[in-house]
Structure formats: structure tokens, C-alpha cells
Amino acid sequence: MNGIWRNSISCLRIRKVPHRCQSGGHPVAPLGSRILTDPDKVFEHNMWDHMQWSKEEEAEARKKVEENSAVRVLLEEQVKYESEANKYWDTFYKAHKNKFFKNRNWLLREFPEILPIDQKTEEKTKELSWDRVQTNAANCFSRKHCPTMPEETNYDKSSGLSDGQSKAESGLSSLDSEERRKGPPKTELFPGSKATFRILEVGCGAGNSVFPILNTLQNAPESFLYCCDFASGAVELVKSHSSYRAAQCFAFVHDVCDDSLPYPFPDGILDGVLLVFVLSSIHPDRMQGVVNRLSKLLKPGGMLLFRDYGRYDKTQLRFKRGHCLSENFYVRGDGTRAYFFTKGEVHSMFCKAGLEEKQNLVDRRLQVNRKKQVKMHRVWVQGKFQKPYT
């Protein structure tokens, strides 16, 4: 198995970083490479990838949702959960600190757009990101799961995220290219104003995405990471972390639902926005406004990267009666909330914000409790949406 792993890693390293706009495609290995071919071996691993549901399983899931949605939370209680949402999350982080969630080292594989395209930086960060996940991917990943990467020319044309690209590669006029390289006027100083590559993570929590990204961006000194959360306790956890570097990161308290609140940087300067398991905690009526606002922060060619709960995920099926706020929207026992998306809803929301769909897929997996011999379906929706150049 070790030989297979080494051959697979070598296969990945001799190619470029995975295609940044794989429309509808699944991420490259090692994530997503464990396929269940023999049902009798289902309890040999904790997770199986790319699972297809039977009609019976989907019907059973639909039935459970109908049952747990039959009784709705009283309207006055719903108002409280909305108006005091930040308090519930503050309480959550005070209780759990940074011990509840695991670091999202998988982000670099799923979303290579969070790294600058500069070739020298790419060569350094590519080795670091793949080496880091080696210990987390001990599954049997063979050469057949290493798909052929796109040609370099196609890769450059489709990504369109680098300030260093030529006119021929980006398709922009020389004037547009010059403006993008310059960014905001030099007189307008703000955190990260001297950076040439900037990304924002919305809903950073205790930093489980922040620090894997920062650890990689240390090889890209001209990159800058913004991160925000509307729970002040979460932001304090990030800023007090030993790996927090103010020279390359700015953490701030922000409510993305409040359009009147300014960001600590101008519109139209971000190369990427990371929106991972955050939008689901926002009231459905306010989601479109949030996505619209985030779209304005992106520069032409910038990417909004999305991953969140999908319809009929095990989390949705486990809710009891009396926890449903509205259709597919629930409140947990601690007062935090969760919505469960379909692929079509995600497409509609982001395209209405003026973004172009580059990837939109449903990621279905089978999680297994080997001790209790229990099988649970996980469903996530993942998307990549780009701001047009014109």
C-alpha cells in the first residue's frame, strides 16, 4: 500500500495544480477515492465516497423530513433565534473554545483557488499542501484514481485569477489588466493594502480554516487573508492563536447580514471568498442579500467558493419534532441553526448575484459506525462561482 501511495503522490506532483474550475466534477484524489464495490465490506472503513442512493433510501429520508417538519417552532421563538443569533454562537465558542471542529486541511485539495497562481509560489505550496494531507489519507488510492489533468494552456485560461497573467491568457484589455494589477489607489491604506492576492473567509469560527490556509500562505508573502465572524468570542480565539500573523491576516467581527456595515477593505479587491458551512446558519430570507454583498467584494475573475449541508444529510434526518423553523431550516438545542440546500437552490442564488457557475455538485458519502454497525448518509453541496471579467 505504501508503494501505491508513493506512486500516486508522484503522479500528482508531476502535473499542475488541479483544474480550478472543474464544472460539476469531483475533486481529485486522495479525497473522494474510496469507492464501495462490495457491500459485504461496508464496515471495513469509516467513510465511503460518491455513494448513490436507492429509491427506497431516498423515500425513507423524505419521510423522516416530513415527520420532523410537521411541528414548527413558535413564531416568537423564531424571532428570538434570529435577533440573538450572535449570542448563541458566542455561547457555543465560549463552551467549546477551539476543540469542537477539526482543522480543514482538505480545503487545499477541494479549493486550490485559495492559493495564488504565481508559478513560483505554486510550486512551493503544491508540495506543502499534498504532503500535509498524506497522513490524513491512508486509503488505498491507486494510479487509476489519478485523472489526467487539463493542459497548461486550458488551465491558465479557465482560472483567470492571477494578477500576473498576460493579456492573451486572461482575455482582458491591457487597460483592465493594468487596473487589476494596481488594485486600490495606493493612498487608500487598509489591512492588506500592499498584497497582490487577497481572500476572505466568512464565518471563520475558531480558525479551523484560517490556520491551514495561513500555514500554506507563509510561502506566498504577497498574499493576505481576511477572516470574519459575528461571534466576537470566535474572533478572539483566532487572534489569540499562536499561529496568527497580523502581517498576513486580519480577523474582525462582522455580521454579513447587515448591509450597512462596511468591510475593512474596498469592494472589488478580493481574489476569493470562502463560504464553508456558514450560509446554512443564516435565515433563508436573508441568504440572497448576503451572497449579493459578497459578490461585490470580488474583483473580476474572483471566485466565491461554497460548501454546505445538502438535502437529506444525516444531520437533517436526526432533528426531532419541534425543531423545524421553516421548510428545511432547523434550530439545534443550543440555539444555532442549519439549512439544507439542493443543487438547484445554490445555482439560483449565486447566479442571481451575477456570478458564473464553474462547479456545482452534490457530494454523497456513506459514514459508518463500525462498532455499532450503523450506516449514515452524508450529503454536501459544493460550488465554485466566478465573477465575470466584463
C-alpha positions in Angstrom: 0.0 0.0 0.0 2.9 2.4 0.8 4.2 1.8 -2.7 0.8 2.6 -4.2 0.6 5.8 -2.2 4.1 7.0 -3.3 3.3 6.3 -6.9 0.1 8.2 -6.6 1.7 11.2 -5.0 4.4 11.2 -7.7 1.6 11.1 -10.3 0.1 14.2 -8.7 3.3 16.2 -8.4 4.4 15.9 -12.0 1.3 17.7 -13.1 -0.1 21.2 -12.4 -2.4 22.1 -9.5 -5.9 20.6 -10.2 -8.1 22.4 -12.7 -9.6 25.3 -10.8 -13.0 25.3 -12.5 -14.0 21.7 -12.8 -17.6 22.3 -13.6 -19.7 19.5 -12.0 -16.6 17.3 -11.4 -15.5 15.8 -8.2 -12.2 16.8 -6.5 -9.1 14.8 -7.4 -7.7 12.1 -5.1 -6.9 11.4 -2.3 -10.2 12.9 -1.2 -13.1 11.1 -2.8 -11.3 8.0 -3.9 -12.7 5.3 -1.6 -15.4 3.6 -3.6 -17.6 0.8 -2.1 -17.7 -2.0 -4.7 -18.6 -4.9 -2.4 -21.5 -4.2 0.0 -20.2 -7.0 2.3 -17.2 -4.9 3.1 -19.1 -1.8 4.1 -17.9 -1.8 7.7 -14.2 -2.1 6.8 -13.8 1.7 6.6 -15.4 4.7 8.4 -16.4 6.6 5.1 -17.2 5.7 1.5 -17.2 8.3 -1.3 -19.6 9.1 -4.1 -22.5 6.9 -2.9 -25.7 6.5 -4.9 -28.9 6.3 -3.0 -31.5 3.7 -3.8 -35.1 4.8 -4.4 -36.0 3.2 -1.1 -33.3 5.1 0.8 -34.4 8.4 -0.7 -38.0 7.7 0.1 -37.2 6.9 3.7 -35.2 10.2 4.0 -38.1 12.2 2.6 -40.4 10.5 5.0 -38.2 11.4 8.0 -38.0 15.1 6.9 -41.8 15.2 6.6 -42.2 13.8 10.1 -39.7 16.1 11.8 -41.1 19.2 10.0 -44.7 18.6 10.9 -44.4 20.7 14.1 -42.9 24.2 13.7 -41.2 26.4 16.3 -43.5 29.1 17.6 -43.1 32.4 15.7 -42.0 34.4 18.8 -39.3 31.8 19.4 -38.1 32.1 15.8 -37.8 35.9 16.2 -35.6 35.3 19.2 -33.3 32.9 17.4 -32.9 35.4 14.6 -32.3 38.5 16.7 -30.0 36.8 19.1 -28.1 34.6 16.7 -24.7 36.1 17.6 -25.3 35.4 21.3 -26.0 31.7 20.6 -22.8 31.4 18.7 -20.8 33.3 21.3 -22.1 30.9 23.9 -21.1 28.0 21.6 -17.5 29.2 21.3 -17.2 30.0 25.0 -18.2 26.5 25.8 -16.2 24.6 23.2 -13.3 27.0 22.5 -11.3 25.6 19.6 -11.9 22.0 20.5 -15.2 21.2 18.6 -14.2 21.3 14.9 -11.2 19.7 13.2 -8.8 21.7 11.0 -10.0 21.7 7.4 -6.8 20.6 5.7 -8.9 19.3 2.8 -9.6 22.8 1.7 -6.4 23.0 -0.3 -7.4 20.0 -2.3 -11.0 20.9 -2.9 -10.4 24.6 -3.4 -7.0 25.3 -4.9 -8.4 28.8 -5.8 -7.4 29.9 -2.3 -3.8 29.9 -3.4 -2.2 32.4 -5.7 -1.4 31.2 -9.2 2.0 32.7 -9.3 4.1 29.9 -10.6 6.9 30.1 -8.1 4.5 30.2 -5.2 2.5 27.4 -6.7 5.5 25.0 -6.9 6.2 25.6 -3.2 2.7 25.4 -1.9 1.8 22.4 -4.0 4.4 20.3 -2.2 3.4 21.6 1.2 -0.4 21.0 0.7 -0.1 17.5 -0.7 2.5 16.4 2.0 0.2 17.7 4.7 -2.7 15.5 3.7 -0.7 12.4 3.2 -1.2 11.3 6.8 -4.9 12.0 6.6 -5.5 9.9 3.5 -4.3 6.4 4.3 -7.0 5.0 2.0 -5.9 2.7 -0.9 -5.6 5.3 -3.7 -4.2 3.7 -6.9 -2.9 5.2 -10.1 -6.2 4.7 -11.8 -7.7 7.3 -9.5 -5.2 10.0 -10.6 -7.1 11.6 -13.5 -5.4 13.3 -16.4 -5.0 17.0 -15.7 -6.0 19.6 -18.2 -3.3 21.0 -20.5 -1.5 24.0 -19.1 -3.0 26.4 -21.6 -6.5 25.4 -20.7 -5.8 25.6 -17.0 -4.5 29.2 -17.3 -7.4 30.4 -19.4 -10.1 28.9 -17.2 -8.7 30.1 -13.9 -8.3 33.8 -14.6 -7.4 34.6 -11.0 -3.8 35.8 -11.2 -2.7 39.4 -11.3 0.4 38.3 -13.1 -1.3 36.9 -16.2 -0.7 38.3 -19.6 -3.4 39.8 -21.9 -3.5 36.7 -24.0 -4.1 34.4 -21.1 -6.8 36.4 -19.3 -8.6 37.9 -22.3 -8.7 41.3 -20.7 -7.7 44.5 -22.4 -4.3 46.0 -21.4 -6.1 48.7 -19.5 -8.1 46.2 -17.5 -5.0 44.2 -16.7 -3.2 47.3 -15.6 -6.1 48.3 -13.3 -6.2 44.8 -11.8 -2.5 44.9 -11.1 -2.7 48.2 -9.4 -5.7 47.4 -7.2 -7.0 50.2 -5.0 -5.2 53.6 -5.1 -2.0 53.5 -3.0 -3.2 56.4 -0.9 -6.0 54.2 0.5 -4.3 52.3 3.2 -6.1 49.4 4.8 -5.1 46.0 6.2 -3.6 44.0 3.3 -3.5 47.0 1.0 0.0 46.1 -0.2 -0.9 42.5 -1.0 -1.4 41.3 -4.6 -3.6 38.3 -3.7 -6.4 38.6 -1.1 -9.0 36.1 0.1 -11.8 36.4 2.7 -13.2 33.6 4.9 -16.7 34.4 6.1 -17.7 32.7 9.4 -14.2 31.8 10.4 -15.2 30.4 13.8 -12.2 29.4 15.9 -9.9 29.3 12.8 -10.2 25.7 11.6 -9.8 27.0 8.0 -7.7 30.1 8.8 -4.6 28.3 10.1 -4.3 25.6 7.4 -4.5 28.4 4.9 -2.1 30.6 6.7 0.4 27.8 7.1 0.4 27.4 3.3 0.4 31.1 2.5 3.6 31.7 4.5 5.4 30.7 1.3 3.4 33.5 -0.5 4.4 36.7 1.3 2.3 38.9 -1.0 -0.9 37.1 -0.1 -3.3 38.3 2.6 -6.2 36.5 4.4 -9.2 38.3 5.9 -11.4 36.4 8.2 -14.6 37.4 10.0 -17.3 36.1 12.3 -20.2 37.8 14.0 -19.3 35.9 17.3 -16.7 38.1 19.0 -15.6 35.1 21.1 -14.7 33.2 17.9 -12.6 36.1 16.6 -10.8 36.4 19.9 -9.9 32.7 19.6 -8.4 33.3 16.2 -6.4 36.4 17.2 -5.0 34.7 20.3 -3.8 31.6 18.4 -0.1 31.1 18.3 -0.1 30.8 14.5 -2.0 34.1 14.0 0.2 36.6 12.0 -1.1 40.1 11.8 1.3 40.8 8.9 -0.7 38.4 6.7 -4.1 38.0 8.3 -6.8 40.4 9.6 -9.6 38.9 11.8 -12.6 41.1 12.5 -16.1 40.9 13.9 -18.7 41.3 11.2 -22.4 40.5 10.6 -22.7 39.6 6.9 -26.5 40.0 7.1 -26.1 43.7 7.9 -25.6 45.5 4.6 -24.9 48.8 6.3 -21.8 47.5 8.0 -18.6 48.4 5.9 -15.8 45.9 5.4 -12.3 46.9 6.4 -11.3 47.0 2.7 -12.8 48.3 -0.5 -15.1 46.5 -2.8 -13.8 44.7 -5.8 -10.4 43.7 -4.5 -10.8 40.0 -3.4 -9.4 37.1 -5.4 -11.6 34.7 -3.5 -14.3 34.4 -0.8 -14.6 31.2 1.2 -18.1 30.4 2.4 -18.0 27.0 4.0 -20.7 25.7 6.3 -21.8 29.3 7.0 -24.7 30.2 4.8 -26.8 27.3 6.3 -26.8 29.1 9.6 -28.5 32.2 8.1 -32.2 32.7 7.7 -33.3 31.7 4.2 -34.9 35.1 3.6 -31.5 36.8 4.1 -29.2 34.4 2.2 -29.6 36.1 -1.2 -28.7 39.5 0.2 -25.6 38.0 1.8 -24.4 36.4 -1.5 -25.1 39.7 -3.4 -22.9 41.6 -1.0 -20.1 39.1 -1.1 -20.2 39.2 -4.9 -19.4 42.9 -4.8 -16.2 42.2 -2.8 -14.7 40.1 -5.6 -12.5 41.5 -8.4 -13.3 40.4 -12.0 -12.3 36.8 -12.2 -12.5 36.3 -8.5 -14.1 33.1 -7.1 -16.7 32.5 -4.5 -16.1 29.0 -3.0 -19.1 27.3 -1.3 -19.6 24.1 0.6 -22.5 23.4 2.9 -25.2 20.9 4.1 -27.2 19.1 1.3 -30.8 18.0 1.4 -31.3 14.8 3.4 -27.9 14.9 5.1 -27.9 12.8 8.3 -27.9 16.0 10.3 -31.3 16.9 8.9 -32.8 13.5 9.4 -31.7 13.4 13.1 -33.7 16.5 14.1 -36.7 15.8 16.3 -40.2 17.2 16.0 -40.5 20.8 17.3 -37.1 21.9 16.0 -38.2 23.0 12.5 -38.3 26.7 11.8 -39.4 26.6 8.2 -39.0 24.3 5.3 -35.6 22.5 5.5 -34.5 25.0 8.2 -34.0 23.9 11.8 -32.7 25.0 15.2 -30.4 22.9 17.3 -30.7 22.5 21.1 -28.0 25.2 21.6 -29.9 27.8 19.6 -27.7 27.7 16.4 -29.5 26.9 13.1 -29.0 24.9 10.0 -30.5 24.9 6.5 -30.1 22.1 4.0 -29.6 23.0 0.3 -30.3 21.5 -3.1 -28.0 21.9 -6.0 -30.7 23.9 -7.8 -31.1 26.4 -4.9 -27.4 27.0 -4.9 -27.2 27.6 -8.6 -30.1 30.1 -8.5 -28.8 32.1 -5.5 -25.3 32.6 -6.8 -26.2 33.3 -10.4 -28.7 35.9 -9.3 -25.8 37.6 -7.6 -24.2 38.0 -11.0 -21.7 35.1 -10.7 -21.0 32.4 -13.2 -21.2 28.7 -12.2 -17.9 26.8 -12.6 -18.7 23.9 -10.3 -21.9 22.8 -8.6 -22.1 19.2 -7.4 -23.8 17.1 -4.7 -21.2 15.1 -2.7 -22.8 12.0 -1.3 -20.9 9.8 1.2 -21.6 6.9 3.5 -20.4 7.3 7.0 -20.1 4.1 9.0 -20.0 3.4 12.8 -18.2 0.1 12.8 -18.6 -0.5 16.5 -22.4 -0.1 16.4 -22.8 -1.4 12.8 -24.7 1.8 11.8 -24.7 3.4 8.3 -25.4 7.1 7.9 -25.6 9.1 4.7 -23.7 12.4 4.4 -24.8 14.9 1.8 -23.0 18.2 1.0 -23.3 20.7 -1.8 -20.1 22.2 -3.2 -19.9 25.0 -5.7 -17.4 27.4 -7.4 -18.8 30.7 -8.8 -16.8 33.3 -10.7 -17.3 37.0 -11.1 -17.3 37.8 -14.8 -14.5 39.8 -16.3 -16.9 42.2 -18.0 
